[in-house]
Every structure is written in C-alpha cells, then in structure tokens.
Amino acid sequence: MNYLQALEIAINYIEDNMEKNITVFDIARTTGYSYYHFSRVFQAIIGESIGSYLKSRRLSEAADDLLNSNTNILEIALKYGFTTHEAFTRTFKKRYHKSPSSYRKHGVSYFIEKKKVIDFSMLEYLEKNHKIQKPKIMRVETFTTIGKNYQTSLLNNEIVNAWKDFISYIKKNITSIPIRSYALCNTDTPYYDEKGDVLFSHQLSIDYSSTYKNIPDTMEKRIVLGGRYAVFLHQGKVRDLVKTYEYIWGIWLLNNEEEFDESRVDFEVYDERFLGTEHLESIVEIFIPLK
C-alpha cells in the first residue's frame, strides 16, 4: 500500500466514524502504519496533523448542522465529541471567529472557511504541489485596476472561458494585453444555488492608465487596498485553481494564526510566468489579505 492509498483509507475511516469516539491511534491503525510514521506522512502531505484534521471535519459537520437543522447547540456539540456546550463554543469560536449561535444566524457568509472532505484527487494534488503550502507574507501598495465582471461557481468553474472573452474584449476596446493582469474576487456575498453549488463573481482586470480613452460602460475601475497579504503560488492548469483555494481556505487558514481580512479583496496575478490556461508550468500568484 502506498502513502496516498493509506491517506485515502484514513480519511474514509474518519468520515465513516465522525460521530464515534475514535482516536488518532485508531485512524493510523487502519492504514497498517505506526502512528509515529503515519502522522508524519499525514502532516507532510495534508499540511496538518491527524488530530487537527479530525477536529476540523467535526467542526465543519457541526457547522452544517447549525445551518441546516433545528437541533439545539448542546446536542450538536455532544454529537461531535464535545463534552460541554462551553467547550464546543470555545473551540468553534476560535476556528470560525463566531459563536455557534451567531454562525447559525449568519453562517452562509462564512462558508468558505468550512473544512471539506479531502478526496483522492486532492491528495494527489497536494503531494505534487508542495509549493502552495508555504506562502510568502508581504505588504502590497494600493493600486487601481479596470476590468469586467464575470459570474462563476465552485462546481462549474467558468474562469477559463471568462479569460478568453476578457482578452478578446481588451484587445478590441482598450489595448494589447499587458504583461500583468488580475482576477479580483468581488466582495458581494457568495450564495448557494438549488444544487448546493456556490456562486460568486470575479472582475478580470488590468492596471488602470489615465491614457485609456473611450472606455466602454461595461468596464469599471476598482481600487485594490494595500496591506498585508499571504501570497501563494499555483502551478498548473487554471481549472485546478479551485484545489489550491481548497488548500488555502480548508487547511492553511484554519491551521494558522493569521486571520483573513474581510475588508479587502483576495486576487490573482497573471504575469510573464503565466504560460496559458492548460500549461502545466503556468504560475499564478494568489494574494490573500491578512489582518
């Protein structure tokens, strides 16, 4: 059995026994490896400890119950292994920066911080893309862009087609494509459709220049506020960006002292290192605003 197969077995065991009193030793035992050995493999590939992953998944399931049921908070706490209401509230608030009662009232706005199940394709992706695991923390100055808005979703990511349309649009209406362009995540609240997909919008843009004339009404200027950012590198196809974001939101931010700054937008930078939407060596920088 190779490591990826062992990880898949361990994660399936966690999912099947979420509401039972399992330990990290039970999880390691299912793989045939010692806890000491397997815990190091898990940490290296997943980016967090077995215990942290188990707690994160339980908290995520608890968050779903808060939003989608009328079960009282104590019952939810006990269901996922917390012995008291206070212990659950303390742990939940530390992770989501909201109490369970506040999350129940406003939780959809915080969906992105929930811990998703890591499937086999994601395990392979994490193993091959260790570059995304250690972001560079840096300060960025405020800058202005001009661009066009596009609707997309997590399940049906249309960003590739959006870029094709935007490049054609810029060439026709503004200028030849500059070396540097952006995808800004719009700050309007994402929402679920009837299939459970999450819908949101991006503004694809370039640096604004006062020399641009006759700008179409369909384009708008945006001021991107400066400050501290965690900068991640995504290497590979654009359609796989969602996996890098799953790592950032579902692993890195949930297991880091840094806190996401909701007052600023996260964005992607496409420069001379970007070789095309399907190129395996393409590099995209992802800027996550930090408090």
N, C-alpha and C positions, 0 to 999 in steps of 0.2 A: 504494500500500500504506500503510495507517495503522499507527500505532505498536503497537497491540495485535496486529495480524497479524504485524508484524515480530518482536515478542517471542515469539509462538507459534512462528514459524519457527525462531528462535534456540534456544528450549527444546527443540523436537523434534530439532534438529540435535545438541544436547548429549546427549540421550537415545540417539540412534542411534549416537553415536560415543564413548560413555563410556569404552571401553577403548582408544581410539586416542589418539595423541599430537597432540591438537588444541590450538590456542591461542585466546586471546580475540580475536585478529585474524581467525582463521578463522571464529569464531562471528559476529562483526559482519559479515563479508563476505557471509554467506548472506542477510543482510537487504537488501543494497543500500545501506546507510548506511555512512558512515565510522566507524571505531572511536571516534573522539573524540565524534561526535554520538550514536551509538547507546549508548555506555557511559553517557552522561548520562541518556538516556531509561530505560535498564535500571535504573540506580540509583534514579531518581526513583519509578518505579512498583513495582519489586520490593523495594526497600529495601536492596539490597546490590549490590556490583559483580559484573560478569560472572565474573571470576576466582573470587570468593568463592562464587558460586552453583555453579560447576563443581566446585570443591573440595568443597563441602558435599554435592553429589549423589554424587560419587565416594566420599566417606566413608560416606554412607548406604548405598550399594550394598555397600561393603566390610563394613559392619556386618551387613547381611543375610547375606552370605556367611559371616561368622563364626558366625552363629546357625544357619544352615540347611545348612551343608556341613562336611565334614571336611578341607577344603583347608587346608594349613598357612599360617601367617600371612605368611611371606615371599612365597609365590605370590600371595596376595590383594593384598599391597602392590604387587607388580610389575604385576599385572593392572590396577590403577587408577592407574598412572603414578608410583608412588613408587619411587625407585631403590634404597633400602635398607630393611631391617627397622627400623632405628633411626629413620629419617626418618618412616616410616609411624607408628610407635609414638608418637613425639613429637607429631605432628600430630593423631593420633586422640585421645590423652590430653588435649590442650589443648581439643579440641572436646567430648568426651564425659565428661571428668573420670574416665576409667577407661582402663586399658591395654587393647589388643586382647584379650589372654588373659583379663583379668578380665571384659570385656564378653561374651566368648564364654561364660563361666560364668554370668553374672548379667544378660545383656543385655536380657531381656524387660522388666525393671523400668525400663529407660531408653528404651523405645520412643518415648516422646512427643517426645524430642529429635531424632529422625531427620528428615532433610530429604526431604520429599515432592516429587514432581514437581508443578510449578505448571501447571495446565491453563488453557484459555481462560476458563472461568467465573471462576477465581480471579484471572486477570489483570484482567478487567473489575471484579471486586470491589475489588481493590487500587487501581485507578485511581479509583474512585468514593468510596473510603473512606480518604482520607489521614489522617483524624483518628486512626486506630488506630496510626499509625506513630510518634508521639511521646508516650509515656506520661508521666504525672506521677509522680515519685518522692516518696513521703511516708511518714510514720510513722503507724501506727494503734494505738490503745489496745486492750488485751484486752477482749473483750465476750462475752456469753453469749446463745445462741440456744436456741430449742426448735422441733423440726421432725420431719419424717417422711422416711424414706429411699425412694428410687426407683432402679430399675435402668434403665440406658440404654446406648447404644453409639455409636461414631463414625459408622457407616454408617446405622444406623436410629435416628436421634435422636428419642426419645420425650418430650423435655423439655416440649414444648408441652402434650401430654396430661397429663403429670405436674403441670404448674402448674394446669390446670383442676381436677384431682382435689384438689390441695392447698388451693386457695382454697375449694372447696366444703367440704372437711373442716374447715378453720379456722373458717369461719362457723358450722358446725354444732356444733363441740366447744369452741372457745376464745373467740373474739371476732370482731368485724368486722375485716376486713383492714386492718392499719395501713398507713401511707404507705410504710414501709421494710420490705422482705423480702429474703431471701438464698437463694442456691443455693450450698451448700458442697460442694466436691469431696471425697468421702471418701478417706481415706488408705490404705484397703486396696488392695493391688496390683492394677491392671487386668490382664486376661488376654485371650488370643486365643481365639475360638471356631473351629470347624472350617472356617468360611468365611474366616478371616483378619480378621474384624471384632474391634474392641477393646471389651470390655465393662467398664463401670465403674459406680459409683453416686454419686448426689448426695443430699444432705439439703436439702430445701426447708424454709425456716425463717423465723421472725420473732424479734424481740428478746424475750428471756425477761423475764417480770414475775412477781414474787412474789405478785401479786394473782390470778394464774390459779388456778382451783380445778378439781378433778376432771379433771386432765389424763389423757387416755387412755394406756394402756400402749404403744400403737403409736407414741407420740411420745417423743423423748428430748432431753435437754439437751446442748448442746455448748459448750465453751469455745473460742473462737477467739483464739489467741495474738496479741498485738500485735507490732509490729516494723516493719521497712522493707518497703514494697510498691511495685511498679510498677503504676500504675492506668491501664488502657486504657479508651477509650470505644468501645462497639459501638453503631452506629446502624442501625436497620432491623429486619427480621423476626427473631424468636427462632430460627427454623430455620437462619438464616445465621450464628449464633454460632460454629458449627464452623469457618467460614472465618476469623473473627477469631482463633480459637485456633490455626489452622494458621499464620497470620502470626506470632503471638506465639512459638510453640514452634519453628516451622520457619525463621523469619527473624530476629526480633528477639533472642531469647535466644542464638541461635547466632552472632550477629554483634555481641555487646555484652559489655563487661567485667563486667557484672552476672552473678551466679550465683544460680540458683534455690535456695531454702531448702526442702529436703525435709522438715524437721521441722515445718513449718506448712502449713496447707491454703490452696489458692487458692479464691477465692469470687467470686460475682457479687452486685451490689447492684441491687435494683429499687426505685426511689423515684418521686416525683411526675413525673419525666421519662419514666417508662415508660408508654406510651400503649396498650399491647396487643400481643399476640404477633405480629400481622400488620401493625402500623402501621409505615410506612416512616420515621417521625420518632421512633420509640421509642429511648430511650437506656438502655443497660445499662452499668454500670461493672464492669470485671473487675480484681480485685486479685490480683497475682502476688507471692508472698512472696520477698524477696531476702535474701541473707546480708549 
